Amino acid sequence: METLVPSRCSYLGLSNTDAQTLQAVYEVAKVKPTLVQNRFTKAIDSESDEAGIPGLPYPQVRYDRDVRACCRGYGVRYNPWGILWGNPRLTEEVSKSDALLQEIGITKETALLACIQASGLCAVNLLCGTTRADRMEELINDMKRLQNFCAISENSKGRWEALVNTISKKINLE
């Protein structure tokens, strides 16, 4: 694959990997991976899987903490997938701030995606798996509304950051 950079592709990445494999690849690769795309879930096996979808890969550590920490150390971006359907308890946690979400004018799904992006353990790319243009437009518009809300005042920004901190604790410490 390294021979394809930069003539046929710009970057290389890994998918559904663990921290040990990422470290091993990073140490020997001439063209370093710039992105890791992994399933993002608290579940580490089928018994603890809230989504209950068989045949999907599981992280070795809840919420892929070890991989995300490794990504931070190497400057590799992390691209989580399965955030919305694979983490109903996180969505429920975000829903507890429904009054804030209504004031901002965003959905709980957008709020969860934005919280994870802002969680701070490493640089995160959001993967929106929809093929529907209206849902993609909704997400983009929600993110703009969130940005505008945070720019209103330090109080507004602080209220949003309180929700981000709540989700960050869950995905970085639990």
Disulfide bonds with the S-S distance in Angstrom:
none
